[in-house]
Amino acid sequence: MYHKLKLHYDTLRSKLCRTIQLLRGGKNMEIEMKRYVSALKARLWIVLLIVAAATASAYMYTKNFTPSYYTANTKLIVNKTIEAFGAEQMDFSSIGTSIRLIETYKQIIQTPAIMDKVVEKYPELGLTANQLIGMVNVYAVNETQVMSLSATDSNYVLAARVVNAVSEVFKAEIPKIMKVDNVTILTKAKENEPTRPYGQNLKLNVAVTFAVSLMLSAGLIVLLEYLDNSIKSEEEIWQLVGVPSFAAIPKMKKRDFKRRYSGPTSKSLQAGEQAL
């Protein structure tokens, strides 16, 4: 009987100890959270300073050092015609062939066979064949007979002149290369109508910098507080040694002493010294 009661007592005691430990753990967690929140409030000016500096730097860098790019486009059609009844008519039987030819034409355009001719015919562009190949892109429009050429540069006028020059040279040279004259220029890029620039995403860069700098600065404050082992409150004393505090000595500055000893008592002492 005694052993059963003792076993029951030990079981209850162990459960009670675990409960107390859990309660203390929750209390410790609450104290830690309050500590970090207090640290963030006390050093909020540091967070704001870092965020403001980072956001201003991102704005200035994006505005002054990130270039804007423009894209100029032309469209060409690959189409074969035949003469019928004294006039040129569309050859419907060659539409599939024309569509398949676009893939070949895409490769021909971006070769020195075309770009060297552009450099030779348009020296005012001031570009090499390799530079032209890097600027120009070619793609088919939704599996049609239409082929689109685009040139990208920070100067829209230069991009428009380049894409127009490449289109003209390609139209003139393709009959010599492929022995077939089936390319027509549909539209040209207009130098006086620039497209919308891209590449300088000011709002996105500033927003991302703001969020990242806010998280990093707040994390830095929390890390500094975590590495700080000094005791700052009565709750921390109870947490460490398990005994309550009976008194606290406040930290006083020099100006506090001056105010304390410049009151009526000090004036009376000065008057008594003068009387003596």
C-alpha positions in Angstrom: 0.0 0.0 0.0 2.8 2.4 0.9 4.6 1.7 -2.4 1.4 2.4 -4.4 0.9 5.7 -2.6 4.5 6.7 -3.1 4.3 5.8 -6.8 1.2 7.8 -7.2 2.8 10.8 -5.4 5.9 10.6 -7.6 3.8 10.6 -10.7 1.7 13.6 -9.6 4.9 15.4 -8.6 6.6 14.8 -12.0 3.5 16.0 -13.8 3.4 19.1 -11.7 7.1 19.8 -12.3 6.6 19.5 -16.1 3.6 21.9 -15.9 5.7 24.4 -14.0 8.5 24.1 -16.5 6.1 24.7 -19.4 4.6 27.7 -17.6 8.1 29.1 -17.0 9.1 28.4 -20.6 6.0 30.4 -21.8 6.8 33.1 -19.4 10.4 33.2 -20.6 9.3 33.4 -24.2 7.0 36.3 -23.3 9.8 38.1 -21.5 12.1 37.6 -24.6 9.5 38.9 -26.9 8.9 42.0 -24.8 12.6 42.5 -24.6 13.0 42.5 -28.4 10.0 44.7 -28.9 11.4 47.2 -26.4 14.8 47.1 -28.2 13.1 47.8 -31.5 11.2 50.8 -30.1 14.3 52.2 -28.4 16.4 51.9 -31.6 13.6 52.7 -34.1 15.6 55.7 -35.3 18.4 53.4 -36.5 15.9 51.3 -38.5 14.4 54.4 -40.0 17.8 55.9 -40.8 19.0 52.6 -42.6 15.7 52.3 -44.5 15.8 56.0 -45.6 19.5 55.8 -46.7 18.9 52.5 -48.6 15.7 53.7 -50.3 17.3 57.0 -51.4 20.4 55.1 -52.7 18.2 52.8 -54.8 16.2 55.7 -56.2 19.4 57.7 -57.2 21.1 54.6 -58.6 18.1 53.6 -60.7 17.4 57.1 -61.9 21.0 58.0 -62.8 22.8 54.7 -63.6 20.2 52.3 -65.0 19.6 53.1 -68.7 16.2 53.0 -70.4 16.0 50.9 -73.5 13.8 51.3 -76.6 12.7 48.8 -79.2 12.0 49.7 -82.8 10.1 47.2 -85.0 9.5 46.5 -88.7 7.4 43.8 -90.3 8.0 41.9 -93.5 5.9 39.4 -95.4 7.1 36.4 -97.2 4.8 35.9 -100.1 5.1 34.5 -103.6 3.0 35.8 -106.5 2.3 34.5 -110.0 1.1 36.3 -113.1 -2.4 35.5 -114.2 -4.6 37.4 -116.7 -1.9 40.0 -117.1 -1.6 40.8 -113.3 0.2 39.5 -110.3 -1.9 37.3 -108.0 -1.2 35.5 -104.8 0.1 31.9 -105.1 -1.9 30.1 -102.5 -0.2 26.8 -103.1 3.1 28.3 -101.8 1.8 29.6 -98.5 3.1 26.6 -96.5 6.5 26.9 -98.2 6.7 30.6 -97.4 5.9 29.9 -93.7 8.7 27.3 -93.6 11.1 29.7 -95.3 10.7 32.2 -92.4 12.8 30.0 -90.2 15.5 30.0 -92.8 15.3 33.8 -93.3 15.6 34.3 -89.5 19.0 32.6 -89.6 20.1 34.4 -92.7 19.4 37.9 -91.4 21.6 37.4 -88.3 24.7 36.5 -90.3 27.6 38.5 -91.7 26.1 37.9 -95.2 23.5 40.5 -94.4 25.1 42.6 -91.6 28.3 43.2 -93.5 26.2 44.7 -96.3 24.4 46.9 -93.7 27.7 48.2 -92.4 28.9 48.9 -96.0 25.7 50.6 -97.1 25.0 52.6 -93.9 28.4 53.7 -92.5 26.6 56.6 -90.6 25.3 54.0 -88.1 28.8 53.6 -86.8 28.3 49.9 -85.9 30.1 46.7 -86.7 28.4 43.5 -88.0 28.7 41.8 -84.5 27.1 44.8 -82.8 24.2 44.7 -85.3 23.7 41.0 -84.7 23.5 41.7 -81.0 20.9 44.5 -81.5 18.6 42.8 -83.9 16.1 40.0 -83.2 13.9 38.2 -85.7 10.7 36.1 -85.0 7.7 34.9 -86.8 4.2 36.2 -86.1 1.9 33.4 -84.9 2.9 31.0 -87.7 1.9 33.4 -90.4 3.8 34.6 -93.4 4.7 37.8 -91.5 8.2 38.2 -90.0 9.0 40.8 -87.4 12.4 42.5 -87.0 13.3 44.4 -83.9 16.3 46.4 -82.7 17.0 47.5 -79.1 19.1 50.3 -77.9 19.2 53.1 -75.3 18.8 55.6 -78.3 15.5 55.0 -80.0 16.5 56.9 -83.2 19.5 54.6 -83.6 17.4 51.5 -83.0 14.8 52.7 -85.7 17.6 53.4 -88.2 19.2 50.0 -87.6 16.0 48.0 -88.0 15.0 49.9 -91.1 18.5 49.5 -92.7 18.6 45.7 -91.9 15.1 45.3 -93.5 16.1 47.2 -96.7 19.3 45.2 -97.1 17.7 41.9 -96.4 15.0 42.6 -99.0 17.6 43.5 -101.6 20.0 40.6 -100.8 17.6 37.7 -100.4 16.9 37.3 -104.2 20.7 36.9 -104.7 21.0 34.3 -101.9 17.8 32.3 -102.3 17.1 33.0 -106.0 13.6 34.0 -105.1 12.1 37.5 -104.7 9.3 37.0 -102.2 10.0 39.5 -99.4 8.0 42.7 -99.0 8.4 45.3 -96.3 5.0 46.0 -94.6 5.9 48.6 -92.0 9.0 50.6 -91.1 10.0 52.0 -87.7 9.2 55.7 -87.4 12.1 57.7 -86.0 9.9 60.5 -84.6 7.5 58.1 -82.7 9.6 56.5 -80.0 8.1 53.4 -78.2 7.7 53.2 -74.5 11.1 52.7 -72.7 11.8 49.7 -70.4 14.6 48.6 -68.1 14.4 51.4 -65.6 11.8 50.0 -63.1 12.0 52.7 -60.5 9.0 51.8 -58.4 9.8 48.1 -58.2 13.5 48.8 -57.2 12.5 51.3 -54.5 9.8 49.0 -53.1 12.1 46.0 -53.0 14.9 48.0 -51.4 12.5 49.4 -48.8 11.2 46.0 -47.8 14.7 44.3 -47.7 16.3 47.2 -45.8 13.4 47.2 -43.2 13.8 43.5 -42.6 17.6 43.6 -42.4 17.7 46.6 -40.1 15.1 45.1 -37.8 17.0 41.8 -37.8 20.2 43.6 -36.9 18.6 45.2 -33.9 17.2 41.9 -32.7 20.6 40.2 -33.2 22.4 42.9 -31.2 19.8 42.5 -28.4 20.2 38.7 -28.5 24.0 39.1 -28.1 23.6 41.6 -25.2 23.9 39.6 -21.9 23.3 42.5 -19.5 20.3 42.5 -17.1 17.7 45.2 -17.9 14.6 44.4 -15.8 13.4 42.8 -12.6 11.8 40.0 -14.5 15.1 39.0 -16.0 16.5 38.7 -12.4 13.7 36.4 -11.4 14.2 34.4 -14.6 17.9 33.9 -13.9 18.2 33.4 -10.1 14.6 32.7 -9.1 14.4 35.3 -6.3 12.5 38.6 -6.3 14.3 42.0 -6.2 13.7 44.3 -3.2 15.1 47.5 -4.4 16.5 49.2 -7.6 19.2 51.9 -7.8 18.4 54.2 -10.7 21.2 55.3 -13.0 21.8 59.1 -12.5 23.5 61.5 -14.8 25.6 64.6 -13.8 22.7 67.0 -14.6 20.5 65.1 -12.1 23.1 65.8 -9.3 23.1 69.5 -10.3 19.4 69.8 -10.1 19.3 67.9 -6.8 21.8 70.2 -5.1 20.7 73.5 -6.6 17.4 73.6 -4.6 16.5 75.6 -1.4 18.8 73.6 0.9 21.9 74.6 -1.1 20.8 78.2 -1.2 20.3 78.2 2.6 23.8 76.8 3.1 25.2 79.4 0.8 23.4 82.1 2.9 24.7 80.7 6.2 28.2 80.6 4.9 28.0 84.3 3.9 26.6 85.2 7.4 29.5 83.5 9.0 
